[in-house]
């Protein structure tokens, strides 16, 4: 990847109310928090990206598509990527293999019904894949996943067949054709901003948006200073980052990164560019020579 280029992928987990439902939080107050996303947050974000001529990627549970179809259609009509985020927002790691595949297929049908095509990208609810997930994604024609944290600025090909045991050295499997677009909690809005007070837990969040903005800008700065070609993925939620002061922080970040030469792309577009620069066949051949 000799050409210098620094790509920013702004991504949104458009959970609607499904995230609360998957945790058994079904009271009117919880539901209203999720409903803020399709009702208020998403339209604000779509308008912000229209203003700066930016396309983004949205990971949408099938439940959200079926419950708020008009809100999801506005995302598609604005040119943003509609990608897969489960059906009920239940993490695959907590499902049987049969239920995981069933939910994958059900939500993909909702995506096709809404957009006219199956999803090319997938992001696991809570970023918690099962040992079966990569195989299911390949089986159902996905080009990429965005749920793992094995890098920060460089996409890579996800492995299959790892054998992980506590008492034995890990046996790492073979690379697959599925591209991994890495993420991390530090570049996710939820740990920084979201306040959750439940009967058995408290997550305070509510961090200063200026501080979060500075951290995220510094992540881009480090990428720009250390790698010639890279992708940095930020993860946000319309019901969280759709609040006024956080919209302003996101806008300031967009302005700053544009001034620093950032190229904003949908994740599916960044995946295709990565595959052109670093085909899987080349990687396999290099490893065979070792």
N, C-alpha and C positions, 0 to 999 in steps of 0.2 A: 504494500500500500504506500507507494512512494509519494503520491499526491497529498499535499497537506489539506486536511479538511476536518472540521470539528462540528459534528452533527448534534443537534438537540432534538430529542423526542419528548414532547409534552404529552402525557398520557393521563386518562381519566377513568377511574373505576366507577361506572355509573350504576351504583348499587340500588338506587331508589330505596324501597323499604325492605328489600330482600335480606340485607345484612342483619337487620334487627330481627326479622322473622326467623332466620337460621339460628339465632341465639335464644329464641324463645321470648324475645322482648316484643310483645304484641299489644301493649297498652297504647291508648291514643297519643300520649306524649312521645313515646318512642316512634310511632308511625309518622307523626308530624315532622320529626327530625329528618327522617328519610325522605319524606315528601318534599322537603325544601329543595332537594336536588333537581328533580324534574320541573318543579313549579317555578323556582327562582334562580337557583345556581346555574343550571345548564344554559338557559337563555342568556344570562350575563356573560358566561364564558364564550359562548358562540359569537356573541357580538364583539368581545375583546379580540378574538382571533380573526374575525372579519376585518377589524380595524387595522391589524398588522399583517394581513394577508398570510396567515399561518394555518397550516393543516396539522391536525393532531390525531391521536388514536384513542378510541373509547372502548373500554372492555365492559360489556353489558350482560348481566345475567338474563336468561330467558324470562324469568319472572318479571323483570323490569320492562322488557320488550312487550310482554303481554299485558302488563298493568298500565303502562304509560306509553302507548304506541305513538302518539302524536309527538311527545317530547323526543323520543328516539328518532323518529322520522326527520325532525329538524336537524339532528346531528348529521344524518346521512345527506340530507339536501344541501348542507353547508360544505360537503366534500370531505368530511372527516372519516377515518377508518372505523368501521363497526367490527369489533373483535369479540371473542368468546370469553365469558367470565362465569361459567357454570350455569346451572339452572336456578338453584335455590340459594346460592352463595354458601353452600356447605362445602368445606374443604375435602378434596378427594381422599386425603389420608385417613379421613374418618368414615369412608364409605367402603362397602364391599366392591370388588372388581365389577360385578354385574351392575350395581347401582351407579358406580362412577361412569361406566360406558353409557348406561341408559340416560343419565343426566346430560352427558356430553352430546349425545345424539338429539335429545329433545330440545335443548337450547339451540343447537345448530339449525334445526328446522325452523325455529322462531326467527333466527337471524336471516335465513334464506327467504322466509315469508316476508320479512320487513324490507330487506335490501336487494333481493333477487339473486343472491349468491351465498354459498356457505362461507364461514369465516376462514381466513388464512392464519390468523393469530389467536393465541390462547394465553390467558393469565389465570392461574389458579386462585380461587377465593382464599384469602389469608396466606397466599404464597406457600401452600402446603400440599405438595404433590405426593402421590402414592408411588410405590414401585412399579405400578402398571401404567402410569400416566403417559410417559414418553411413547410407549408402544401404542396406546390408544390414539394419541395425537397423530402418529405416523399412519396408522391404519385408516384414519378418517380424513387424511389429506391436508393436515395443517402444515404450514411452512415454517412456523416459528412458535416458540413459547417465550413468555416473559415472567418467570416465576422464581428464578434461581439467582444466586449471588456469587458465582465463581469468578467474576471479574467485575470491573467497574466501567472501563472505557472501551473494551473490546468484545464484540460478540464472539460466540464460539459455538461449536456443534455439541449438542447434548449427548451424553453417554446413555447406553443401555446395558443392563446386565451387571451393575455393581453388586458386589457381595460385601456387605458391611456387618461385621461381627465384633463384639466388644473385646473378646479374648484373642482375636487373630488380626494380623495386618489386613487392611482393606484390599480387596481385589477389584480394581477399577475396570469397568466394562469398555466396550468399543464405542467410538463416536458414531453417531447416527446422522442422517440427513437433516434432522430437525435443528434449526438455528436457535440458539439461546440468546435472547436480548436481556442482559442482566439488569437487575434492579437492586435496591437496598432500602432498608427502613430509614436511613438518614436522609434519603431524597424522596420520602413519602410524607405527605402532609399530615396523615392521621396521627402518628406518634407525637408530633409537635403541637398540633392544634386541638385534637378531639378530646373533649371532656366527657367521661363516662362514670356515672355514679350508680352502681348497682348494689344489691343486697350484700354481695360477698366480695366486691372489688371497687377500687377507685383509681381511675386514670385521669390525672389532672390536666394534662395538655395545656391549651390556652397560652402557648408561648408567644413572645413578641414577634410579630410578622417581619419586622425589620431584621431581627437576628436570624430568622430562618432564611430570609432572602439573602443575607450576606453569606451564610453557609453555602447555599446553593450556588451563588455566584462564584465563590471560592472553589467549589468542586469543578466548575467549568474552567476557571483560571488554571487549576492544576493540570487538567486534561490538555489544555492548549500549550502549556509549558513542557509537557513530558511525553506526549505522543503526537506523531505526525497526522494520523488518521484515527478518529475515535468517535464514539457515540455515547452520549450521556442521557439517561432516561430519568425523567422526573415523574412521580406518581401522585396524582391528586384525586380528590373526590368532589363532585359538584356540591354536595350538601355540606362540605367542610370548607373548601377553598372558594365557594361561591359567596362568602360573606364579604362585605364591602372593603374592609381594611386589607383582607387577604387578596382580593382582586387587585387592589392598588399595588401591593407588594409584587404580585405576579407580573403586572404591567411594567413596573420598574425593572424587574429582572429581564423581561423580554427586551426592553429598550437597551439595557446595558449589554446583554449578550449579542444583540444585533450589532451594536457599535464595536464589539470585540471580534466580529467576523463569524459568529455562529450561523450555521445553516439549519433551519428548522424543517423537519421532515416527519411524515407519518412513519410509524414503525415498520409497516410492510414495505415501504419504499427503502428505508435504511437497510432492511434485511436483504433486499435484492442487490443493493450496492455492495454490501459485505460479501455476498456469494460471488459476485463478479470478481472481486479483488482476491478472495481467498476460497476457492472451490474446495469442497470436501475431498475430492480425489487427490489434490496436492498434499493435503495434510496426512492422509492415510499413507501415501507413498513415503513421506518424510519419516513417519514413525516406523515403517517397515525396514528402513535402512539403518535404524539405530541398533 
